[in-house]
Amino acid sequence: MLDDLADYEASVYSQCGEDGVLGRIFDVIGRQSRYFVEFGAWDGQHLSNTAHLRLDHGWQGLLMEGSDHADGEIVKREFVHAGNINALFARHGVPESFDLLSIDIDGNEYWVWEALEGFSPRVVIIEYNVFFPIDQACTIPYDPDWVWDRTYYHGASIAALQKLGRAKGYTLVYTDRFAPNAFFIRNADLPAGYRERPLGEITPWNVFEHAAPVGGRPWVHV
């Protein structure tokens, strides 16, 4: 019933246990296409959520990265934003339904996932901003040219992503204990009888009373 995911945290290439969590999720819900999309994917291995699947389990898919870490072959050099996400998927031949989408672009995660249409990953892993109380649904304003300045000002809160996931037909099932990654499963793929847990039980990052100090820069409430 996916209530034991913390016990499966383990990393081969991933940052903080995502490899093991994804393995457990797909053991429970099954593997279909064994196809993934990951962006930003860095060099395809460093802290990757899909390298273990690709290199050790025969999965295939699309890796995209907006920086010089992309080699242009294994990892496509693409700067992903809400305005081009659907065109990029179409151009690179992403199937309409596939097993895994991993989003980590340090900024526009909310807006890119919101903009995705016509493609339906069964599992979505997405990075969130931990510096919010769990009752604040906020994200940075959309900027197609956004590049993270390595401050607190980035991304979306877990409440914002949970709200978006629900609107798109997904359920939040887990967050890493030591990294800001949230795992969603498409509702049609949830185990029979699965019951969603309260957000306060899912995320360990629920100790903040106020949003992060960002020097007066705005948040969008969603």
Beta strands, then each sheet from edge to edge (+ up, - down):
strand 1: 35-39
strand 2: 60-65
strand 3: 76-77
strand 4: 97-103
strand 5: 120-127
strand 6: 138-139
strand 7: 170-175
strand 8: 181-186
strand 9: 220-221
sheet 1: 3+ 2+ 1+ 4+ 5+ 8- 7+
sheet 2: 6+ 9-
end
